[in-house]
Amino acid sequence: MQNPNEGWTPPPPPDDSIFSAGTRDFYAAEIRNGSTKALIFGFLSIFCCPPIFAYMAYTTAQEVLTNIDLYQVEEGRRGLAQAGKVLAIVGVVLWVLGVIARLSGLAAGIS
């Protein structure tokens, strides 16, 4: 008896991707949400609680960039994620400068 599946090969995945369309759609939605969150957290890190919001912005943006590279979807959101990372870094730098200025002011006797 001959095997009916002999010589049969499965069709290639669409768009030369190893991930199914459902997986790519799921991560596309995650990237859309994550890039927006990273940008919002980046803005918040400049104005309030810089260590907390900067950490959240940076890690969220890094996760989004990793997912964009891995799943090759939502390439247009790369800029939002990178902007979130930059704002996180700026927020931490401004916070450190503020702490240094405050400490040097206290050391000089200025309240």
Buried (B, 14 or more C-beta within 10 A) or exposed (E): EEEEEEEEEEEEEEEEBEBEEEEBEBBBEBBBEBBBBBBBBBBBBBEEEBEEBBBBBBBBBBBBBEBBEEBBBBEEBBEBBBBBBBBBBBBBEBBEEEEEEEEEEEEEEEE
